[in-house]
Amino acid sequence: MDSDPLTEERHHGHRPHRHHAPHHQSLRPEAKNPRRDLRATRNPAALAPSSVNSQPWHFVIAHTDEGKARIAKATHGSFAYNQPKIMNASHVIVFCARQALDESHLAAVLEQEDRDGRFATPEAKAGQRKSRRYYADLHRFDTKDVQPWMEKQLYLAFGTLLFAAAALEIDACPMEGFDARALDEELGLRADGLTSVVIASLGYRSGDDFNAALPKSRLPADAIITHL
Ligand SMILES: Cc1cc2nc3c(=O)[nH]c(=O)nc-3n(C[C@H](O)[C@H](O)[C@H](O)COP(=O)(O)O)c2cc1C
C-alpha cells in the first residue's frame, strides 16, 4: 500500500510522542527503520511544492553500507566530522539541484501534469505552459538567478523531509558540510545535469548524541517576528 505515506503511520497505530530534536550529531548504527517508516520518508521530499511546480530536483538515496560509503567519500578533510553521521544512518538522502531549467524538463513537467489530470482543456494546458515559461524565463534571462532559484525550491523539499521525519519520530541530521565537487564526481551527477546541494541522514539517535540532550536555542520571538 503506497497510498499516502504521511498518513500511513496512523493505519499502523501511532507511537507515543516523545521529545524530538531535529538535528542529530550521532545516529545509532544498529538502528534500522521499519519498512513502513522508510516508505514514509522516501516520498515526502519528492511531494514538496515548488514554484510553478518546477520540481528542479533529484534525490539519491543510500541505505546499503556500500552506498553510504560512496557518499561518505565527500566527507574528507575538514568535513570528516560528518562521516559517522552518514555511515551510521539507516538512510542517507543527497538532495541534488538541476544545473539548468531546460526545455526538456519544462516539457516533462507539463506532460506529467497532463497525465495527472490537471488540464480540463487544451487552453488550460497552454496557459500553464505559458505561466511556467514566464517565471522560468524571468529567472533564466532577466534576473539571471536560475541556479539559486532552483536551490530555493530544493530547500523546500529538504524542509519537507525534515518535518515529515520528525512527524514520524525518525531522527535526522541535515548536512551542508561535504565536498560537493567530490560527491558530484563519485555519483556522476554533473554528467546527468545535476549537482549535490545538501544531505539528510535518517535513523534513530544514539545514546551519546550530545545535541539531543542539549536544550534548543532560538532567538526570542519578539526579535524575529513583527506583528502588525
Ligand atoms: C541546511 C543545514 C545544514 C547543516 N549542516 C550541518 C552539517 O554539515 N553538520 C552538522 O553536524 N550539522 C549541520 N546542521 C545542523 C545545524 O547546525 C543545527 O540544525 C543547528 O545548529 C540547530 O540545532 P538543532 O537542529 O539541534 O536545533 C545543518 C543544518 C541545516 C538546516
The ligand as a Tripos MOL2 file, in Angstrom:
@<TRIPOS>MOLECULE
LIG
   31    33     1     0     0
SMALL
NO_CHARGES

@<TRIPOS>ATOM
      1 C1         20.9390   23.3250    5.9120 C.3       1 LIG1
      2 C2         21.6140   22.8070    7.1390 C.ar      1 LIG1
      3 C3         22.9240   22.3480    7.0640 C.ar      1 LIG1
      4 C4         23.5530   21.8040    8.1850 C.ar      1 LIG1
      5 N1         24.7970   21.2310    8.0710 N.ar      1 LIG1
      6 C5         25.2980   20.5360    9.1200 C.ar      1 LIG1
      7 C6         26.4800   19.7420    8.9810 C.ar      1 LIG1
      8 O1         27.1070   19.6740    7.9280 O.2       1 LIG1
      9 N2         26.9050   19.0160   10.0480 N.ar      1 LIG1
     10 C7         26.2460   19.0360   11.2340 C.ar      1 LIG1
     11 O2         26.6600   18.3610   12.1540 O.2       1 LIG1
     12 N3         25.1340   19.8070   11.3940 N.ar      1 LIG1
     13 C8         24.6380   20.5160   10.3710 C.ar      1 LIG1
     14 N4         23.4660   21.2420   10.5080 N.ar      1 LIG1
     15 C9         22.7990   21.2680   11.8230 C.3       1 LIG1
     16 C10        22.7120   22.6660   12.4380 C.3       1 LIG1
     17 O3         23.9760   23.0350   12.9310 O.3       1 LIG1
     18 C11        21.6440   22.6380   13.5320 C.3       1 LIG1
     19 O4         20.4000   22.3310   12.9430 O.3       1 LIG1
     20 C12        21.5660   23.9480   14.2680 C.3       1 LIG1
     21 O5         22.7500   24.1650   14.9830 O.3       1 LIG1
     22 C13        20.3980   23.9640   15.2520 C.3       1 LIG1
     23 O6         20.4540   22.8770   16.1140 O.3       1 LIG1
     24 P1         19.1660   21.9380   16.3160 P.3       1 LIG1
     25 O7         18.8330   21.3510   15.0000 O.co2     1 LIG1
     26 O8         19.5740   20.9160   17.3210 O.co2     1 LIG1
     27 O9         18.0640   22.8120   16.8310 O.co2     1 LIG1
     28 C14        22.8570   21.7920    9.4150 C.ar      1 LIG1
     29 C15        21.5480   22.2880    9.4900 C.ar      1 LIG1
     30 C16        20.9240   22.7610    8.3660 C.ar      1 LIG1
     31 C17        19.4920   23.2100    8.4700 C.3       1 LIG1
@<TRIPOS>BOND
     1     1     2 1
     2     2     3 ar
     3     2    30 ar
     4     3     4 ar
     5     4     5 ar
     6     4    28 ar
     7     5     6 ar
     8     6     7 ar
     9     6    13 1
    10     7     8 2
    11     7     9 ar
    12     9    10 ar
    13    10    11 2
    14    10    12 ar
    15    12    13 ar
    16    13    14 ar
    17    14    15 1
    18    14    28 ar
    19    15    16 1
    20    16    17 1
    21    16    18 1
    22    18    19 1
    23    18    20 1
    24    20    21 1
    25    20    22 1
    26    22    23 1
    27    23    24 1
    28    24    25 2
    29    24    26 1
    30    24    27 1
    31    28    29 ar
    32    29    30 ar
    33    30    31 1
@<TRIPOS>SUBSTRUCTURE
     1 LIG1         1 GROUP 0 **** ****
